[in-house]
Amino acid sequence: MPVTIRDVARASGVHISTVSRTFSAPHLVNPETRVRVLACAEDLGYRPNRAARALITGRTHNIGLIIADIANPFFPPLIKAAESQARHRDYHVFVADTNEDAAAEEELVHALAKQVDGVLLCSPRMSNSLIEQLSREVPLVVVNRQLAGLPCVLMDVGQGARCAIEHLAGLGHREIALLAGPRGSWTSRELRRAAGVAARAAGADLTVLGPNPPTEAGGLAQAEQVRRAGVTAVLAYNDLMAIGLLEGLDALGVRVPQEISVVGVDDISLSRLTRPKLTTVATPTAAAGRTAVDMLLQQDTDFPRSGRGGGAAVAVGVRRTTAQVMLQTELVIRDSTAPGPYAGRERPGAAAAGPGPHRRADPGDPIVAAGDVVAS
């Protein structure tokens, strides 16, 4: 016979309502009493009924995690870290894949709104205005997209791009290509902006190729164009594209890094298995997953329980965090980059080279944290 809340109350010598509060609102229970109740529940093997608790508290203790492409090795470390952090906070995570489809993202947010206490949107393809509209239906935290007035977890890919371009220019490369990512990608825009600034400062020319699908096939398809462009170095939107480019260049008889140097972004596990091993900008995906969960649960603390799923009801009196956290990236130098045609020669018009930290001791540490819990 299953253990009930009455059994726990009897064993711990408290009223049933105290046991209920211990699990639904522990901050309202005396610490000594809470410890005693939890110990008795553990000894008896009691597990609270989540559905019943949700009826009382209005909380499901579930989180939705919507990602752009579950086949992309960038996402699993983020998923695992988010699930671990949520479990530590007594939450469960529902993972959904959109296959890079903005319409599927919107449908999933609507579908999950009444089943979860909040949603993490990772590398969304929806428009900013639509994301803002959906945030009035369910608490949202956005990963890899910057939106004013919404909580966001960002990875400093701009700094990573600058380090990558400085690294390539320092090796003597003056003709550099950027393989852009998908249209509408915040990360791709940041890479393009920062790489352009760094290239101009280094006296190098930057050729942008794309937009491209963020896949191995996307990089493979650009190999011939890279060769025709006459560049000696390439920064790819992500490691998958860089790996596809390595494959395509090899098929064309172009040697990497002797003829063309290649840099990726993400530092997925495959980047250490390629031949040559891939130089890449490491992004703190696990740290982003943990941070996003913490930000969402901070927001959810003040989110109204009534009217969940009804935009007008939840918009009234909402208090939510609008904090935006930027996490450090790191340039990891391996074997796919080598000296270029102008190695050891001064580049006309180049800015004086500073020490510029190509490597960071602690990738994933927050370097920018703006905003606080504010009324909005």
Secondary structure, 3 states (H helix, E strand, C coil): CCCCHHHHHHHHCCCHHHHHHHHHCHHHCCHHHHHHHHHHHHHHCCCCCHHHHHHHHCCCCEEEEEECCCCCCCHHHHHHHHHHHHHHCCCEEEEEECCCCHHHHHHHHHHHCCCCCCEEEECCCCCHHHHHHHCCCCCEEEECCCCCCCCEEEECHHHHHHHHHHHHHHCCCCEEEEECCCCCCHHHHHHHHHHHHHHHHHCCEEEEECCCCCCHHHHHHCHHHHHHHCCCEEEECCHHHHHHHHHHHHHCCCCCCCCCEEEEEECCHHHHCCCCCCEEEECCHHHHHHHHHHHHHHHHCCCCCCCCCCHHHHHCCCEEECCEEEECCEEECCCCCCCCCCCCCCCCCCCCCCCCCCCCCCCCCEEEEECCEEEC
